[in-house]
Each structure stands twice: as C-alpha cells, then as structure tokens.
Amino acid sequence: MATPNYGYEKRQRELAKKKKKEEKLRAKQAPARHGSVYVAPEPGDASASGESGNPATPAS
C-alpha cells in the first residue's frame, strides 16, 4: 500500500484557504466598486482639457 503524501494534502488545504480568503475579499470589495464606477473622459471632451462651461457655446 502507498504511503500518504502529507505535503500534497497540506498544500491543497493551503490553496483552498487562500482561494476562500480571496473570494471573501473580492465579495467585500464588489459593492464598493459597483457603486463608484470611474469613467475616463473622452479625449475630445471639454472637461479633459480643463475648459469650463458648455462645449456647445463659444468661449468669450
């Protein structure tokens, strides 16, 4: 009969713990990321160039 490979079993338990911990962290961060989504401004957008006001009206 083969002898048990305790090192392999320990490594599998450690990987399972790590995976569970990462899933918990991801679940905890998901609501925070879901509510505050950052949208990068378009390259031609007036807010990106620092101009203020309505881009449809000419600046005086």
N, CA, C and O atoms as CSV, one atom per row, in Angstrom:
chain,resi,resn,atom,element,x,y,z
A,1,MET,N,N,0.831,-1.185,0.000
A,1,MET,CA,C,0.000,0.000,0.000
A,1,MET,C,C,0.878,1.252,0.000
A,1,MET,O,O,1.931,1.283,0.637
A,2,ALA,N,N,0.434,2.276,-0.717
A,2,ALA,CA,C,1.204,3.510,-0.814
A,2,ALA,C,C,1.054,4.342,0.459
A,2,ALA,O,O,0.023,4.310,1.131
A,3,THR,N,N,2.103,5.079,0.764
A,3,THR,CA,C,2.052,5.941,1.954
A,3,THR,C,C,1.391,7.271,1.602
A,3,THR,O,O,1.516,7.749,0.475
A,4,PRO,N,N,0.691,7.864,2.559
A,4,PRO,CA,C,0.024,9.144,2.283
A,4,PRO,C,C,1.045,10.256,2.049
A,4,PRO,O,O,2.095,10.307,2.690
A,5,ASN,N,N,0.713,11.128,1.128
A,5,ASN,CA,C,1.579,12.259,0.820
A,5,ASN,C,C,1.059,13.477,1.595
A,5,ASN,O,O,0.243,14.250,1.093
A,6,TYR,N,N,1.548,13.626,2.821
A,6,TYR,CA,C,1.051,14.686,3.694
A,6,TYR,C,C,1.389,16.083,3.162
A,6,TYR,O,O,0.622,17.025,3.356
A,7,GLY,N,N,2.512,16.210,2.506
A,7,GLY,CA,C,2.891,17.511,1.941
A,7,GLY,C,C,1.912,17.976,0.877
A,7,GLY,O,O,1.561,19.154,0.813
A,8,TYR,N,N,1.475,17.048,0.047
A,8,TYR,CA,C,0.498,17.379,-1.006
A,8,TYR,C,C,-0.831,17.787,-0.385
A,8,TYR,O,O,-1.446,18.773,-0.794
A,9,GLU,N,N,-1.270,17.007,0.620
A,9,GLU,CA,C,-2.541,17.321,1.279
A,9,GLU,C,C,-2.492,18.685,1.947
A,9,GLU,O,O,-3.456,19.447,1.879
A,10,LYS,N,N,-1.377,18.995,2.591
A,10,LYS,CA,C,-1.224,20.291,3.257
A,10,LYS,C,C,-1.270,21.414,2.231
A,10,LYS,O,O,-1.917,22.437,2.457
A,11,ARG,N,N,-0.597,21.231,1.119
A,11,ARG,CA,C,-0.577,22.252,0.062
A,11,ARG,C,C,-1.984,22.493,-0.486
A,11,ARG,O,O,-2.362,23.634,-0.754
A,12,GLN,N,N,-2.757,21.418,-0.651
A,12,GLN,CA,C,-4.124,21.557,-1.141
A,12,GLN,C,C,-4.993,22.331,-0.146
A,12,GLN,O,O,-5.817,23.154,-0.544
A,13,ARG,N,N,-4.803,22.059,1.156
A,13,ARG,CA,C,-5.560,22.793,2.177
A,13,ARG,C,C,-5.180,24.275,2.150
A,13,ARG,O,O,-6.048,25.142,2.249
A,14,GLU,N,N,-3.883,24.563,2.018
A,14,GLU,CA,C,-3.425,25.956,1.966
A,14,GLU,C,C,-3.998,26.677,0.753
A,14,GLU,O,O,-4.417,27.829,0.860
A,15,LEU,N,N,-4.021,26.012,-0.397
A,15,LEU,CA,C,-4.588,26.622,-1.602
A,15,LEU,C,C,-6.082,26.876,-1.435
A,15,LEU,O,O,-6.592,27.902,-1.886
A,16,ALA,N,N,-6.778,25.956,-0.794
A,16,ALA,CA,C,-8.212,26.133,-0.564
A,16,ALA,C,C,-8.461,27.326,0.358
A,16,ALA,O,O,-9.380,28.111,0.123
A,17,LYS,N,N,-7.647,27.464,1.406
A,17,LYS,CA,C,-7.779,28.598,2.316
A,17,LYS,C,C,-7.521,29.913,1.587
A,17,LYS,O,O,-8.251,30.889,1.762
A,18,LYS,N,N,-6.471,29.922,0.766
A,18,LYS,CA,C,-6.114,31.132,0.027
A,18,LYS,C,C,-7.235,31.525,-0.940
A,18,LYS,O,O,-7.574,32.702,-1.063
A,19,LYS,N,N,-7.803,30.534,-1.620
A,19,LYS,CA,C,-8.877,30.799,-2.565
A,19,LYS,C,C,-10.103,31.355,-1.846
A,19,LYS,O,O,-10.730,32.302,-2.320
A,20,LYS,N,N,-10.441,30.765,-0.706
A,20,LYS,CA,C,-11.595,31.218,0.062
A,20,LYS,C,C,-11.373,32.648,0.561
A,20,LYS,O,O,-12.290,33.468,0.527
A,21,LYS,N,N,-10.173,32.940,1.018
A,21,LYS,CA,C,-9.844,34.282,1.512
A,21,LYS,C,C,-9.958,35.309,0.392
A,21,LYS,O,O,-10.500,36.395,0.600
A,22,GLU,N,N,-9.448,34.972,-0.802
A,22,GLU,CA,C,-9.534,35.883,-1.941
A,22,GLU,C,C,-10.980,36.110,-2.367
A,22,GLU,O,O,-11.354,37.226,-2.728
A,23,GLU,N,N,-11.798,35.050,-2.325
A,23,GLU,CA,C,-13.209,35.192,-2.677
A,23,GLU,C,C,-13.933,36.101,-1.692
A,23,GLU,O,O,-14.766,36.915,-2.093
A,24,LYS,N,N,-13.619,35.968,-0.402
A,24,LYS,CA,C,-14.215,36.839,0.606
A,24,LYS,C,C,-13.821,38.284,0.361
A,24,LYS,O,O,-14.664,39.180,0.416
A,25,LEU,N,N,-12.541,38.514,0.089
A,25,LEU,CA,C,-12.058,39.867,-0.162
A,25,LEU,C,C,-12.726,40.440,-1.404
A,25,LEU,O,O,-13.136,41.600,-1.404
A,26,ARG,N,N,-12.841,39.645,-2.457
A,26,ARG,CA,C,-13.484,40.084,-3.696
A,26,ARG,C,C,-14.958,40.422,-3.450
A,26,ARG,O,O,-15.464,41.416,-3.970
A,27,ALA,N,N,-15.641,39.598,-2.661
A,27,ALA,CA,C,-17.051,39.838,-2.348
A,27,ALA,C,C,-17.212,41.098,-1.511
A,27,ALA,O,O,-18.195,41.824,-1.656
A,28,LYS,N,N,-16.253,41.355,-0.641
A,28,LYS,CA,C,-16.321,42.539,0.205
A,28,LYS,C,C,-16.099,43.805,-0.632
A,28,LYS,O,O,-16.715,44.837,-0.363
A,29,GLN,N,N,-15.227,43.735,-1.639
A,29,GLN,CA,C,-14.914,44.892,-2.472
A,29,GLN,C,C,-15.943,45.121,-3.571
A,29,GLN,O,O,-16.055,46.239,-4.071
A,30,ALA,N,N,-16.685,44.114,-3.955
A,30,ALA,CA,C,-17.632,44.223,-5.067
A,30,ALA,C,C,-18.665,45.331,-4.862
A,30,ALA,O,O,-18.866,46.117,-5.788
A,31,PRO,N,N,-19.336,45.446,-3.708
A,31,PRO,CA,C,-20.310,46.533,-3.549
A,31,PRO,C,C,-19.652,47.911,-3.615
A,31,PRO,O,O,-20.253,48.852,-4.132
A,32,ALA,N,N,-18.446,48.042,-3.108
A,32,ALA,CA,C,-17.762,49.331,-3.141
A,32,ALA,C,C,-17.416,49.714,-4.576
A,32,ALA,O,O,-17.579,50.871,-4.961
A,33,ARG,N,N,-16.945,48.763,-5.366
A,33,ARG,CA,C,-16.599,49.061,-6.760
A,33,ARG,C,C,-17.842,49.261,-7.602
A,33,ARG,O,O,-17.821,50.036,-8.558
A,34,HIS,N,N,-18.917,48.581,-7.267
A,34,HIS,CA,C,-20.119,48.638,-8.094
A,34,HIS,C,C,-20.751,50.024,-8.040
A,34,HIS,O,O,-21.265,50.501,-9.052
A,35,GLY,N,N,-20.725,50.680,-6.881
A,35,GLY,CA,C,-21.368,51.975,-6.727
A,35,GLY,C,C,-20.529,53.126,-7.259
A,35,GLY,O,O,-21.084,54.140,-7.680
A,36,SER,N,N,-19.234,52.999,-7.253
A,36,SER,CA,C,-18.377,54.099,-7.667
A,36,SER,C,C,-17.552,53.695,-8.885
A,36,SER,O,O,-16.383,53.326,-8.770
A,37,VAL,N,N,-18.170,53.770,-10.026
A,37,VAL,CA,C,-17.511,53.381,-11.270
A,37,VAL,C,C,-16.859,54.624,-11.862
A,37,VAL,O,O,-17.525,55.636,-12.078
A,38,TYR,N,N,-15.562,54.547,-12.124
A,38,TYR,CA,C,-14.845,55.665,-12.719
A,38,TYR,C,C,-14.938,55.566,-14.237
A,38,TYR,O,O,-14.618,54.534,-14.826
A,39,VAL,N,N,-15.376,56.648,-14.854
A,39,VAL,CA,C,-15.467,56.700,-16.304
A,39,VAL,C,C,-14.443,57.720,-16.781
A,39,VAL,O,O,-14.526,58.899,-16.436
A,40,ALA,N,N,-13.486,57.271,-17.566
A,40,ALA,CA,C,-12.455,58.163,-18.081
A,40,ALA,C,C,-13.063,59.107,-19.111
A,40,ALA,O,O,-13.874,58.683,-19.934
A,41,PRO,N,N,-12.682,60.379,-19.073
A,41,PRO,CA,C,-13.231,61.336,-20.050
A,41,PRO,C,C,-12.733,61.043,-21.461
A,41,PRO,O,O,-11.632,60.528,-21.659
A,42,GLU,N,N,-13.563,61.380,-22.425
A,42,GLU,CA,C,-13.196,61.214,-23.833
A,42,GLU,C,C,-12.031,62.155,-24.157
A,42,GLU,O,O,-11.919,63.213,-23.539
A,43,PRO,N,N,-11.164,61.798,-25.105
A,43,PRO,CA,C,-10.044,62.674,-25.454
A,43,PRO,C,C,-10.486,64.064,-25.922
A,43,PRO,O,O,-9.785,65.038,-25.649
A,44,GLY,N,N,-11.602,64.190,-26.606
A,44,GLY,CA,C,-12.059,65.477,-27.104
A,44,GLY,C,C,-13.008,66.185,-26.152
A,44,GLY,O,O,-13.555,67.236,-26.486
A,45,ASP,N,N,-13.208,65.618,-24.968
A,45,ASP,CA,C,-14.147,66.184,-24.007
A,45,ASP,C,C,-13.587,67.481,-23.423
A,45,ASP,O,O,-12.384,67.591,-23.190
A,46,ALA,N,N,-14.465,68.466,-23.187
A,46,ALA,CA,C,-14.046,69.764,-22.668
A,46,ALA,C,C,-13.501,69.647,-21.255
A,46,ALA,O,O,-12.587,70.386,-20.888
A,47,SER,N,N,-14.036,68.740,-20.456
A,47,SER,CA,C,-13.574,68.601,-19.075
A,47,SER,C,C,-12.150,68.054,-19.029
A,47,SER,O,O,-11.421,68.318,-18.072
A,48,ALA,N,N,-11.745,67.300,-20.044
A,48,ALA,CA,C,-10.401,66.740,-20.071
A,48,ALA,C,C,-9.359,67.816,-20.337
A,48,ALA,O,O,-8.225,67.700,-19.874
A,49,SER,N,N,-9.725,68.870,-21.079
A,49,SER,CA,C,-8.757,69.906,-21.407
A,49,SER,C,C,-8.753,71.030,-20.383
A,49,SER,O,O,-7.943,71.951,-20.487
A,50,GLY,N,N,-9.652,70.972,-19.386
A,50,GLY,CA,C,-9.653,71.964,-18.339
A,50,GLY,C,C,-10.579,73.123,-18.640
A,50,GLY,O,O,-10.660,74.048,-17.832
A,51,GLU,N,N,-11.280,73.119,-19.760
A,51,GLU,CA,C,-12.203,74.188,-20.091
A,51,GLU,C,C,-13.444,74.024,-19.247
A,51,GLU,O,O,-13.802,72.908,-18.868
A,52,SER,N,N,-14.104,75.135,-18.948
A,52,SER,CA,C,-15.337,75.059,-18.180
A,52,SER,C,C,-16.480,75.571,-19.034
A,52,SER,O,O,-16.276,76.261,-20.033
A,53,GLY,N,N,-17.686,75.218,-18.617
A,53,GLY,CA,C,-18.854,75.680,-19.360
A,53,GLY,C,C,-19.318,74.654,-20.370
A,53,GLY,O,O,-18.785,73.547,-20.448
A,54,ASN,N,N,-20.315,75.038,-21.139
A,54,ASN,CA,C,-20.914,74.163,-22.144
A,54,ASN,C,C,-20.023,74.143,-23.382
A,54,ASN,O,O,-19.725,75.209,-23.920
A,55,PRO,N,N,-19.586,72.984,-23.853
A,55,PRO,CA,C,-18.713,72.945,-25.018
A,55,PRO,C,C,-19.433,73.359,-26.298
A,55,PRO,O,O,-18.774,73.635,-27.301
A,56,ALA,N,N,-20.771,73.410,-26.295
A,56,ALA,CA,C,-21.516,73.801,-27.483
A,56,ALA,C,C,-21.493,75.321,-27.674
A,56,ALA,O,O,-21.659,75.794,-28.798
A,57,THR,N,N,-21.291,76.089,-26.613
A,57,THR,CA,C,-21.254,77.545,-26.730
A,57,THR,C,C,-19.828,78.016,-26.841
A,57,THR,O,O,-18.961,77.486,-26.147
A,58,PRO,N,N,-19.546,78.989,-27.682
A,58,PRO,CA,C,-18.178,79.501,-27.829
A,58,PRO,C,C,-17.742,80.285,-26.595
A,58,PRO,O,O,-18.556,80.954,-25.957
A,59,ALA,N,N,-16.480,80.200,-26.268
A,59,ALA,CA,C,-15.937,80.945,-25.130
A,59,ALA,C,C,-15.712,82.389,-25.522
A,59,ALA,O,O,-15.314,82.665,-26.654
A,60,SER,N,N,-15.962,83.328,-24.601
A,60,SER,CA,C,-15.795,84.758,-24.905
A,60,SER,C,C,-14.432,85.243,-24.565
A,60,SER,O,O,-14.130,86.421,-24.759
